[in-house]
Amino acid sequence: MERITTDICIVGAGPVGLFAVFEAGLLKMRCHVVDALPTVGGQLAEIYPKKPIYDIPGFPEVLAGDLVDNLMKQIEPFHPTFTLGERVEKLEKQEDGSFRVVTSENTEIFCKVVVIAGGLGSFEPRKPAIEQLENFEGKGVAYMVKDPEKFRSKRVVLAGGGDSALDWTIFLSGVAEELTLVHRGTSFRGVPESAEKVVSMAEEGHIKLLLKSNVTEVHGNGKLNAVTVMIDNETPYTIEADYFIPLFGLVPKLGPIEDWGLELEKGAIKVNTFDYSTNIEGVYAIGDINTYPGKLKLILCGFHEAALMAQSAYNIINPGKKYVLKYTTVNGIQELQ
């Protein structure tokens, strides 16, 4: 069990959560960021990294993935720490007013302030309707690739037709002993260059590619050892496999946040627009996960909310200490670290 102590625990590593690290860093507050996804960036990185965004100030056009990269570079001077691939399950307020945050892998984060920047909620994998599938979760069935080395020299079956399926097919082709990509269509939804590369790899015999196919059954005795693929909806084909990874996208759910005692309205967290605090002192909500009169679900609005949140959080973390606003244009980042 890992134990982490920090000033602020930020739940959500999307663009708003990352910018909150920057705003907190300017005020010399340490941040630890937790996200259920295995990488930073939230929707921008997981769903549409190559999609251009047009409403970020100073950028007439920026790719979603590039925006995430820039945000990570921006917060480097403040040395944030991360727990990725773990969902926050518990939020417990301690007697002294601080918090204990516990993840799905029992990582404990002790902090004075909690900032919920979970976008539309925690993203959970869209699971295919395959009988007995859940019985093999953690025993050969995985919905995300957290550690590619786990699949070293193994027989892996991937399913999906989007960017994630294509990218991991390309990457794991050099890791797995045998790799099969199963896709129900004949064309891919992902980046054309990636699709072309996957097709070429199949033609050269580096991987197996099964189009117009679906995985319909999983087999094993306590651990996965094979899957059945239905080709053209009529021909069953059994593949020996150590791992089956269906990559059919993610769906947002509020998840355990619903049980934390926060005031909710239509699946969002109600906040005070003075500082985006919630009904629990020391807990803030910023970005798409909050709601208030006139709310706009825009990244730039989330950035604004992060700035005001940080000013308020400073008073909790540094009671009685007066803060004088310093501009980065005058002092620079190094002066403010």
N, C-alpha and C positions, 0 to 999 in steps of 0.2 A: 504494500500500500504506500503510495507516494504522498508526502505531505509538503505543501507549498504555502509559504507565507508571503503576502504582498499587501500593497495598499488597496488596489482596486482589482476585483475580478470582473472581467468583461465576458459575458456570455454571448458568443457570436463573433466569428472572425470575418464577417463580410466587410464591405467598404466603410460602413459607418462605425463598426466596432474597431477597425484598424485606425480610423481617423481619431477615434476617442483616445487611443493610445498616445497619439501625437499631442492632443490637447492636454491630456493628463501629464505627459512628459514635460511640456512647457512649464508646468507648475511643480515639477520635481516629484511627481507621484509615480510610484512603480505599478506596473500593470501585468497581470497574468490573463491570457486569453484562452477560452475554452470553446471548442466547436465540435459538433458531432461528425462533421465531415473530416476526411483525412488530410485536407489541404486548406489553406487560407483562401479567402475570396468569396465565400458564400455562393450565391446564384451566379455572380459574374464569372467565377472560375469553373464552377461545376456544370452550369447549364449553357451559358453562351459566351465563352471566353473570346471568340472571334467576332462577336457582334459589336458594331460601332455604337458609341454613346455620344450624343450631341449636346447635352445640357450640363456639362461640367465646366464651371467658369475657367476661362483661360485656355480651353481645349475646344477648338471648333469641331474636332472629331477625335475620339480616342477609343481604341479597342478595349473591351471590358477587361481582358487579361492584362493588357498594358497598364490600365488604371490600377489594378491590384498590385502589379510589380512596382509601380511608382509609390503607392501607399506604403508598401513594405520598405522601400528605400528611405522614405520620409521618416519612418519611425525607428530606423536602425540606431540613431544616436541615443535612444532612450532604453535600449536593451530589454524589450519586453520578452516574456517567456510564454510558451504555448503548451497546451494540452489538446491535441487533435485526435479525431476519431473516437471521441468519448462524449456522450451526452450528459449534460448536467441533470441529475435526478433529484437532489435534495438541496433545499435552501433553509438553513437553520440559523436563527438569530440567537446569539449568546447573551449571557447576563450583562456583559459589559457593553452591549450594543453592537459588537462586531458580528461577523458572519462566518459560518462554516458551510462551504459548498462541497457537495459530494457528487462525483461523476458515476457513470455506469460501470467503470472499471475500478471503483472505490478510491480514486484519487481524491485527496482532501485539499481544499484551498481555504486558507484562513485569511480573512481580509476585513477591512473596515467599511468598504463600500462595494456594492454589487451593481453593475450596469448591464441591463439586458438589452442587447443589440442583435436580437435573433432574427431580424428580417421578418419573414412570414411565419416564423417558428422554426423548430428543429426539422431538418430535412430527413425524411425516412425513405428507405428504398421502396420502389414499387415492385412488389413481389408477384411473380407469375403464379397462376392458379394450377399448381402441380401437387397432387396428393402426396402426403408424407414429407413435403419439402422442409417444413419447419423442424421435423425430427432430426434433420441433418445439419441444421444451422450450428456453426462452430465445429462441425464434424465432417467438413468437406464442402459445405455450402456457405458461400460468402457473398455479400452484396456490394462490398467495396474492397479495393486493394489498398490495404494500409501498409503492408510490408512486402514488397515484391519478392524478397529473398525467401519468403515462406513457400513460394511456388518453384523454387530451384529444383530442377531435375524431376519435376512431377508431371503427371498427365492432367492437363487443364482443359476444361470446356467453358468457353465464354458464350454468352448469348446477348444479342442486341445489335442495333444498327446505327447508333448515334456516335457522337465524338468520343465519348468515354469508352465504348466498346472497341472502336477503331484504334484509339490511342493505346489502350492496354493490350490489344492484340499485337500491335507493333512492338511494344516494349517487352512483353512477356515471351515473344517468340525467341528472344535470346536468353531466356531464363528457364522456361519449362522444357521438359524432355519431349513432350508432345502437346501441341496446342491446336484446338479446334474452335472455330468461330461459327456459331449457329445464328442465322438471321432469317426471320420469317418472310422478308421481302426479297426483291431482286436488285434493288438499288438502296444506297445508304443515305441517311439523313445528315451525316457528318461532313467535315471538310473534304472536298473532292480529292485533294492531294493525298489525304490519309486513306480514302477509299481506294484510290488507284494503287497505292502502295500495298494495301492488304490483298487486293486481287492479284498483284504481281507476285507477292510472297506465296500465295496459294498455287499459282501457275508454276512457280519454281520449286514447289514441294516443301517449302519451309513450314507451312501450316496447312491445316485442312479447313476448307471453307464450304459450309453447307447452306445454300440459299433455299428459299421457299420451304423452310424447315422450322420445326419447333421442338424443344425439349418437352416431352410429355410425362416422363417417369424418372424417378431417381431410385437407385438400388444400393443396398449395403446392409451389413450386419453390425449396427452400432456406429459405423463410419462409411461414408460414401465410397463405392468402388466402381460404379457405372451409371450411365444415364441412357435413356432411350430417346431417340430423336425420330420424329415423324416427318418424312420427306414427302413433299407434295400432298400432305394430308392423307396419305394412303400407304406409304411404305415405312414400317418401323425399322430402325437401325440402332443397335446397341453399341455404345462406345465405353470402353474401360476408362475410368477417370478417378483421379484422387481429389479433384476439386471441380465444382461447378459454380460459375460466377455469372448470375443473370444481371445484366446492366440495362435495366429498362427505365432509367430515370429516377427522379426523387419527387416525393410529395411533401409539402410543408404541413406540419402539425404542431399545435401549441404544446402538446405533450405534457410532461410533468409540471410545467409552469402553471397549469390550471389549478394545481393543488398547493400553491405556495401562499395562498391568502391574499393575492393581489386583486384589486378591483378591476373587473373585466367588462368589456362591452363589445358584443359581436365578435368575440374571438381576439380582441386586442386589449392592451393594457392601458387603462386610463391614467393620464398624467397631468400634473400641474405645469402649465406652459411657462411659469416663472423660471423653472430650472429642470423640468421634465422628471421630477420626482414622482414616485408612486405613493400609494397610501401607506406603505411600509417605509419608515424613516431609514435612510441609508441605501435604499434601492431605487434605481433610476431605470427608465426605459426610453430608448432612443431608436429612431429609424422606423421602418415599416411596422414594427411590432406594437407601437403605441397608437393611441387615439386621443384626439382633443378637437374642439370646434375649429373647423377650417383646416384640418389636417390634409397635407398633400404627401403622397407616398413617392417622394423623389429623393435621390441620393443627396442632392445639395441641401435639402431640408434636414436630412439626418446629420449632415456635417454641422449645420447651425445648432442643432439640438445637442450635439456632442460638446460644442464649445461652452454652451451655457451650463450643461451638466457638470463639466469639469470645474468651473468656477464654484459651483455649489458644493461639490464633493470635497474641494480643498478645505472648506470650513469644517467639515466633519473630520477629516484626517488631521487637520491642524487647528484644533479648537483654540480660540483666543489669539491666534496669530494673524495679523493683518497682512493681506496680500496687495501689493501695488502692481497693477497691470503693466507689463513690459511688452513692447512691440518687437517682433522678430526683425523688423526692418531697421530697428535702432541697435538692438543688442546682438542679433544673430542667434543661431541655434546653440553654438558652443557656450555662449554667455548664459544661456537659460538652462543648460543641463544641470 
